Amino acid sequence: MRLVVVSGLSGAGKSVALHTLEDLGYYCTDNLPAELLPAFAAQMMRPDGPDYSNAAVGIDARNPSRALGRFPQILNDLRGRGMECQLLFLEADDPILIKRFSETRRRHPLSSETVSLAEAIARERELLGPLSSTADLRVDTSLTTLHQLRDIVRLRVGGGPPGTLSVLFLSFGFKHGVPRDADFVFDVRCLPNPHWDHRLRPLTGLDAPVQEFLGCDALVEEMYVALRGFLENWIPRFQAESRSYLTVALGCTGGQHRSVYMVDRLAGHFRRQQRWAVIARHRELS
């Protein structure tokens, strides 16, 4: 039995995540009081109960702070009873959240006539701290579209069989910010840059001319072999610790050429091993 808890900041995409899981066949319940989760799980595990083999619940900051503080222990207790529990936490930068609330004209659940939107977001971060710090998968949606978020939830949370380690290889551009939800971050800006070749500048690391340019360079090959060996050694160590998710981010200046090329090669190598659920995503190409 699999139970996915979806939590995070208001405006970060919790409803999108729950709707995506519902489309995948999960029984979904939003805004469940945290202290009722053990009773909900007990109903799931009843042999004569309904078929809730895959379920997802939304937990947000409207719960009492006491209940949110106890939530990591609640999940550990459920895992001790044999239930596979995963906590997905969605977040975004404050300016992005303020912009989203301004565009939709929705009211933040913790704001009021005496509490501003910025103050409500800060309070929500504080209340959800225990969930954020113990989440199995944290997703920063600041630079993520609705379609990308649906793909992330579908591929990383709802896609694989129970117990499968999901490994995301993510390319990005340092000038657009480092992904906050990455477990490993590698800098490939020391490699030759196709940007300075006017024929290659409008292309990406997925295009054959750029791949040929980088593929014949000894320094590029040396870094690829080093990264591949490092990850071959350490990914199994993460899996041995019962991790469900691992994010490997590789960045170049703009996220168009070098990081895309390296992510594509590494993801292809580890996907061919068929040991883990491997996903490649190119943040800046979207």
Summary of the structure (lengths in Angstrom):
residues: 286
radius of gyration: 20.7
end to end distance: 34.4
largest distance: 67.0
contacts: 917
relative contact order: 0.14
helix: 47%
strand: 19%
